[in-house]
Amino acid sequence: MARGNELCGLCDDDMAEQKRDYYEVLGVSKGASEDELKKAYRKLAKQYHPDLHPGDAEAEAKFKEVNEAYEILSDKDKRARYDQFGHAGVDPNFGAGGGGFGGFDMGDLDLGDIFGSFFGGGFGGGGFGGGARRNGPQQGESLRASVTITFEEAAFGCEKEINLTRSETCEDCRGSGCEAGTTAETCPECRGSGVVRIQRGGGGFAFTSTAPCSRCRGTGKLIHSPCKSCSGSGSVRKTKRIAVNIPAGIDDGQAVSLRGQGNAGKNGGPAGDLIVGVRIQPHPQFKRDGTTVLYEQKVSFAQAALGAELEIPTIDGKVKYDLPAGTQTGTTFRLRGKGIPGLHGRSRGDQYVTVRVTVPTTLNAEQKEALRAFAKAMGEEQGEQPKGFFDKKKKKK
């Protein structure tokens, strides 16, 4: 009982002094700049966030400690009091507390922005917004389009034009949304930030999140005399004809990105990009595998048996090839450097030609008799299992 009375009898000053030094908590020096404080806080807040350590009481305690340290040191007045009086100058028990996480305010730092940057948007749990809009420059949306090109155009490159409807910065108001000679008023509700703070609490915790300001719709400004050309939006819809350079060697399903050809940005932000997907028409003769061209060459039985000089189609035109005598159907040979050029100047692929021996489907009497004579000369009998051409030659010798 005496021990309990001793604990309860600790003075407020002793309780304040039990806390770790805020600079030590953030791992920065006493003369750290605002950027250094923010960088240290971002790192530690991500490291100890409760959503990354469910059920870990120690991580939760460190997270609260880091938030408290940053809340004090990021506020110039509170930091000055802390530097002069220590914890006693800012501890809630001494009348210097505030709202926010665990009884303190997060100042101007938006946790939704922090964790949104870590995890790509609305951070789950904890009540952080993660998607609140800001009044700063915003990049415009990227747009998508597609073009269809021929097999040869894909191989050697080409230029195509597409019709694109996109939003562009209004020329009359230069994106401000205001009629000439007028300016927008800073929203008094959000003070131009485009967002308002919403404090929620429960289970002994208090969280401050942000949401788009309903009065200015997240723009941070009120336009009383909107531009007639764009109705105050700062952008107008226009249809443009855009030239797209398709690089040599592009494959089906790949895309070309045109920087800055998408929708106009907001608040002075850059325009988005245009992503053009490429579709390649099937070729009646050639097939493609990467930079390799595949082709099937039909030959007659006589050409396969006796050999022949062939004219092989390629994407560069026809080339001559000496087919060796006795070539079997299914034989594949290579034409070096007759394939698809590689993207970005890489070496060119090859063309592979597969021989297919064709069998006549209709024969007249004279042709049939000639074939019977040939079979007899080869020592074949009708109904006999056929043997290879060269096997017959060896047997005859």
C-alpha positions in Angstrom: 0.0 0.0 0.0 2.8 2.3 0.8 4.4 1.5 -2.5 1.2 2.5 -4.3 0.9 5.8 -2.4 4.5 6.5 -3.4 3.7 6.0 -7.1 0.6 8.1 -7.0 2.4 10.8 -5.0 4.9 11.6 -7.8 4.8 15.3 -8.6 3.9 16.5 -12.1 7.4 17.7 -12.7 8.9 14.2 -12.1 6.4 12.7 -14.5 7.4 15.2 -17.2 11.1 14.5 -16.6 10.6 10.8 -17.1 9.9 11.3 -20.8 12.7 10.9 -23.3 14.2 14.0 -24.9 12.2 14.9 -28.0 15.3 15.4 -30.1 16.6 12.0 -29.0 13.2 10.4 -29.9 13.5 11.7 -33.5 17.2 11.1 -33.6 18.1 14.7 -34.6 20.3 17.4 -33.1 18.9 20.3 -31.2 19.6 22.7 -34.1 17.8 20.5 -36.7 16.0 22.3 -39.5 12.3 21.8 -40.3 13.2 19.6 -43.2 15.4 17.4 -41.1 12.6 17.1 -38.5 10.1 16.2 -41.1 12.4 13.6 -42.7 13.2 12.0 -39.4 9.5 11.9 -38.5 8.4 10.3 -41.7 10.9 7.5 -41.3 10.0 6.7 -37.7 6.3 7.1 -38.2 6.4 4.6 -41.0 8.6 2.2 -39.0 6.4 2.1 -35.9 2.9 2.6 -37.4 0.3 0.3 -35.6 -1.1 -0.9 -38.9 2.3 -2.5 -39.6 2.6 -4.0 -36.1 -0.9 -5.2 -35.1 -1.0 -6.1 -31.5 2.5 -4.8 -30.8 2.1 -2.6 -27.7 5.7 -1.5 -27.8 5.5 -0.3 -31.4 2.3 1.6 -30.6 3.9 3.3 -27.7 6.9 4.3 -29.8 4.6 5.6 -32.5 2.8 7.8 -30.0 6.1 9.0 -28.7 7.4 9.9 -32.2 4.1 11.8 -33.0 4.3 13.7 -29.7 8.0 14.7 -30.3 7.3 15.9 -33.8 4.1 17.8 -32.8 6.2 19.8 -30.3 9.3 20.4 -32.3 7.5 21.3 -35.6 5.7 24.1 -33.8 8.0 27.1 -33.4 6.4 28.4 -30.2 6.2 25.0 -28.6 9.7 24.2 -29.6 10.9 27.5 -28.0 9.1 26.7 -24.8 10.5 23.1 -24.8 14.1 24.3 -25.5 13.8 26.7 -22.5 11.8 24.7 -20.0 12.0 21.1 -21.2 8.9 18.9 -21.0 7.4 21.1 -18.3 7.0 23.9 -20.8 4.8 21.8 -23.2 3.3 19.0 -21.2 -0.5 19.0 -21.1 -0.4 18.8 -17.3 1.2 22.2 -17.2 -1.5 23.8 -19.4 0.3 23.5 -22.7 -1.4 20.5 -24.3 -3.6 20.3 -27.4 -5.8 18.0 -29.5 -4.7 15.3 -31.9 -3.1 12.0 -31.5 -2.9 11.0 -27.8 -3.9 14.6 -26.7 -1.8 16.6 -29.1 -2.2 18.3 -32.5 -0.2 17.3 -35.6 0.4 20.9 -36.6 0.6 21.4 -40.4 1.7 17.8 -41.2 -1.0 15.7 -42.9 -0.6 12.0 -41.9 -2.8 11.1 -44.9 -0.2 12.6 -47.2 2.6 10.9 -45.4 1.2 7.4 -45.5 -0.3 7.9 -48.9 3.2 8.5 -50.2 4.4 5.4 -48.5 1.6 3.0 -49.6 0.2 4.6 -52.7 -3.0 6.1 -51.5 -5.6 5.6 -48.7 -3.7 4.1 -45.9 -5.8 1.5 -44.1 -6.8 1.9 -40.5 -6.0 4.6 -38.0 -8.3 7.1 -39.6 -5.8 8.7 -41.9 -7.2 10.2 -45.1 -4.5 9.4 -47.6 -6.6 10.8 -50.4 -7.2 14.4 -49.4 -6.7 16.9 -52.2 -4.4 19.8 -51.9 -4.3 23.2 -53.5 -0.8 22.8 -54.9 0.1 22.0 -58.5 -1.4 18.7 -59.7 -0.3 16.8 -62.8 -3.1 16.2 -65.3 -4.5 12.8 -66.0 -2.8 10.5 -68.5 -4.8 9.4 -71.5 -4.8 6.2 -73.5 -5.3 5.6 -77.2 -4.4 2.9 -79.7 -3.2 2.5 -83.3 -3.2 -0.4 -85.7 -0.2 -0.9 -88.0 1.0 -3.4 -90.5 3.7 -6.1 -90.0 6.2 -4.1 -92.1 5.4 -0.8 -90.3 6.1 -2.5 -87.0 9.4 -3.8 -88.3 10.8 -0.6 -89.8 8.9 2.1 -87.8 6.4 4.7 -89.1 4.5 7.8 -88.1 0.8 7.7 -87.4 -1.7 10.4 -86.6 -4.6 10.0 -84.1 -7.5 12.2 -83.1 -7.4 13.0 -79.4 -9.9 14.8 -77.3 -8.3 16.2 -74.1 -8.6 19.1 -71.6 -6.2 22.0 -72.3 -5.4 25.1 -70.2 -7.9 27.8 -71.0 -6.2 30.5 -73.1 -8.5 33.3 -71.9 -7.9 32.9 -68.2 -4.6 31.0 -68.4 -5.9 28.3 -66.1 -7.0 30.6 -63.3 -10.7 30.1 -63.9 -11.4 33.9 -63.4 -12.8 36.4 -65.7 -10.2 38.9 -67.1 -9.5 41.6 -64.5 -10.7 39.6 -61.5 -9.0 37.3 -59.1 -10.1 34.4 -56.9 -10.7 34.8 -53.1 -8.8 32.6 -50.8 -11.3 30.2 -49.2 -11.9 31.4 -45.6 -13.0 27.9 -44.5 -9.8 26.1 -45.3 -7.5 29.2 -45.6 -6.5 28.2 -49.1 -5.3 24.7 -48.3 -8.2 23.0 -50.0 -8.7 20.6 -47.0 -10.2 20.8 -43.6 -9.2 18.9 -40.4 -11.5 16.4 -38.9 -10.8 15.1 -35.4 -12.1 11.6 -34.4 -11.6 9.7 -31.2 -12.3 6.4 -29.7 -10.7 3.8 -27.4 -8.5 6.3 -25.7 -7.0 7.6 -29.0 -7.6 10.8 -30.9 -6.9 11.1 -34.6 -6.8 14.1 -36.9 -7.5 13.4 -40.5 -8.2 15.7 -43.5 -11.0 15.9 -46.1 -11.6 18.1 -49.1 -13.1 21.5 -48.1 -16.8 21.4 -49.0 -17.0 25.2 -49.5 -14.4 25.5 -52.2 -14.6 21.8 -53.3 -10.9 21.3 -52.5 -9.6 24.1 -54.7 -8.7 26.4 -51.9 -10.2 29.4 -53.6 -13.6 30.9 -54.4 -14.2 32.3 -57.9 -16.9 35.0 -57.9 -16.5 36.0 -61.6 -15.8 32.7 -63.5 -14.2 32.8 -66.9 -16.9 32.5 -69.6 -14.8 30.3 -71.8 -14.1 27.6 -69.3 -16.9 28.3 -66.8 -14.3 28.7 -64.1 -12.7 25.3 -64.4 -9.5 26.7 -65.9 -9.5 24.1 -68.8 -11.4 23.5 -71.9 -12.0 20.3 -74.0 -10.4 20.3 -77.4 -9.8 17.7 -80.2 -6.3 17.6 -81.6 -4.6 15.6 -84.2 -1.4 14.1 -82.7 1.5 12.7 -84.6 2.9 9.5 -83.0 6.3 8.1 -84.0 6.3 4.3 -83.9 9.8 3.0 -83.3 11.2 0.2 -85.5 11.0 -3.2 -83.9 7.9 -2.5 -81.7 5.9 -5.6 -80.9 2.2 -6.3 -80.6 0.8 -5.0 -77.3 3.6 -2.6 -76.6 3.0 1.1 -76.1 4.5 4.4 -76.9 4.4 7.2 -74.3 4.2 10.8 -75.3 5.2 13.1 -72.4 2.9 16.0 -71.7 0.2 15.1 -74.3 -2.5 14.1 -71.8 -5.0 16.3 -69.9 -3.9 19.7 -68.7 -2.6 19.9 -65.1 -4.3 22.0 -62.3 -2.9 24.9 -60.4 0.1 25.2 -62.6 0.9 21.5 -62.6 2.2 19.7 -65.7 0.0 18.0 -68.3 -0.4 14.2 -68.1 1.0 11.8 -70.7 -0.5 10.1 -73.7 -0.1 6.3 -73.8 -0.6 4.8 -77.2 -1.0 1.1 -77.4 0.1 -0.6 -80.6 -1.7 -3.4 -82.4 -0.1 -5.2 -85.4 -2.2 -6.6 -88.2 -1.5 -10.4 -88.9 0.6 -11.0 -92.0 -0.6 -13.4 -94.6 2.8 -15.1 -94.9 5.0 -14.2 -92.0 4.7 -14.9 -88.3 6.8 -13.2 -85.6 8.5 -14.3 -82.4 10.3 -11.4 -80.9 12.8 -10.3 -83.5 12.5 -13.6 -85.4 10.4 -14.0 -88.6 8.9 -17.4 -89.3 8.0 -18.4 -92.8 6.9 -21.7 -94.5 8.1 -22.4 -98.1 6.1 -24.8 -100.1 8.1 -26.9 -102.7 7.2 -29.7 -105.0 8.4 -33.3 -104.6 10.7 -32.8 -107.6 12.2 -29.7 -106.1 12.8 -31.4 -102.8 14.3 -34.4 -104.4 16.4 -32.8 -107.1 17.1 -29.5 -105.4 16.1 -26.1 -106.8 16.9 -22.4 -106.7 14.1 -20.7 -104.7 13.0 -17.1 -104.3 12.1 -16.6 -100.6 10.0 -13.7 -99.6 11.4 -11.5 -96.7 10.3 -8.2 -95.2 13.1 -6.7 -97.3 11.9 -8.3 -100.6 12.7 -11.6 -102.2 16.1 -13.3 -101.8 17.5 -16.4 -103.6 18.2 -19.6 -101.9 19.7 -22.9 -103.2 17.6 -25.7 -101.9 19.8 -28.8 -101.5 18.7 -32.0 -103.3 17.0 -34.5 -101.0 15.5 -31.9 -98.6 12.9 -33.4 -96.4 9.6 -31.8 -95.4 9.9 -30.0 -92.1 13.5 -29.0 -92.7 14.3 -25.4 -91.4 17.0 -23.1 -92.6 18.0 -19.6 -91.5 18.4 -16.4 -93.4 20.7 -14.3 -91.2 19.7 -10.6 -90.6 16.4 -10.9 -92.4 14.3 -10.7 -89.2 12.9 -7.7 -87.2 15.2 -4.9 -86.1 15.6 -4.7 -82.3 14.2 -1.7 -80.4 16.6 1.2 -79.7 19.1 0.1 -82.3 19.7 -3.4 -81.1 20.9 -6.1 -83.6 18.5 -7.4 -86.1 16.9 -10.9 -85.9 16.9 -13.7 -88.4 14.3 -15.3 -90.6 13.7 -19.1 -90.3 12.2 -20.9 -93.3 10.5 -24.2 -92.9 10.2 -26.4 -96.0 6.8 -28.1 -96.7 6.7 -30.6 -99.5 3.4 -30.5 -101.3 1.7 -33.6 -102.7 -0.4 -33.2 -105.8 -4.1 -33.8 -105.3 -5.1 -34.3 -108.9 -3.0 -36.2 -111.5 -3.8 -37.1 -115.1 -3.1 -40.5 -116.6 0.3 -39.5 -118.0 1.4 -38.1 -114.6 0.2 -41.2 -112.8 2.1 -43.5 -115.2 5.3 -41.4 -114.7 5.0 -41.8 -111.0 4.4 -45.5 -111.2 7.6 -45.8 -113.4 9.5 -43.7 -110.8 8.3 -46.0 -108.0 9.3 -49.1 -109.9 12.7 -47.6 -110.6 13.1 -47.0 -106.9 12.2 -50.6 -106.2 8.9 -49.7 -104.5 5.7 -51.7 -104.7 2.3 -50.3 -104.1 1.2 -50.8 -100.5 4.8 -51.2 -99.4 6.0 -49.0 -96.4 7.8 -46.1 -98.0 11.5 -45.6 -97.4 13.7 -42.6 -97.5 14.9 -41.3 -100.9 18.5 -41.7 -100.1 17.9 -45.2 -98.6 16.7 -46.3 -102.0 19.8 -44.9 -103.7 22.1 -46.7 -101.3 20.2 -50.0 -101.8 20.4 -49.6 -105.6 24.1 -49.2 -105.5 
